[in-house]
């Protein structure tokens, strides 16, 4: 099943860095304008619960939150191959039972020992069960399993979450030397965790007991029907020095275990400089609701991945998990008007 939709919208984006003078943050400059187009809706019936995605050269790599495989998807969003993450039992639909699923919700492509690896992480929304990560060599080889239990505990503490609030990692992006981890605020708060990649890897491998570069920025996102959206995916736009993210609304967005009715999703562009020296940020002006033909798309966007970027334009892919065992793919293009 393949349909094509076209839509253009505007995303607000802060253009300058917020700086501190005498301990007080100055008001950022007025936002620039970005045009966002969403197109090419394609449903893959054989890829369950698409939740994280990266692009490696011409390969689109996707994980499902209840699947033991990474999927290599072509430009038509058909599966070209799979890579086993780990041996989990699956049912007749090749899905891991909800009670034991590892919940692989975030992924990024990073260099480890001078080789490219897919870093796939569990959400952390269930103790131990969803607190594992895998470094999967992009060019073949043995997977490396890492426990995130202590790591997530430290993130929880750094964010100032209460005992009733949860870590629920849904997005990840990285530059050449820094990682950005996006927490979905359905049982905690929307937040972006920033740290040096080497600090994170040293900590996860037991080479360090702290993450000295760790910084947290809490985020407010726009709402649908009075329910605030929650982060669901992210990637790095190098030419724009920005983080591109997705955020979605389902039910009342107050549970990381029981999904509610899907209400819609947003795409946003966040310049990395806007996070400097901040502890909180309002992202309503950075976000644009996903639409088709001028009407809101009722889809739960779970991840976004940059495919190509040339100057002031970036394009790529969005994947949605619509809670029915399939995955829905879209293409996107973001244009930044040239300076006048």
Secondary structure by P-SEA (a helix, b strand, c coil): cbbbbbbbbbbbbbcbbbbbccccccccccbbbbbbbbcbbbbbcccccccbbbbcccbbbbbbccccbbbbccccccccccccccbbbbcccccccccccccccbbbbbbccccccccccccccccccccccccccccccbbbbbbaaaaaaaaaaaacccccbbbbbccccccccbbbbbbccccccbbbbbbbaaaaaaaaaccccccccbbbbbbcccccccbbbbbccccccccccbbbbcccccccccccccccccccccccccccccccccccccccccccccccccccccccccccccccccccccccbbbbbccccbbbbbbbbbbbcccc
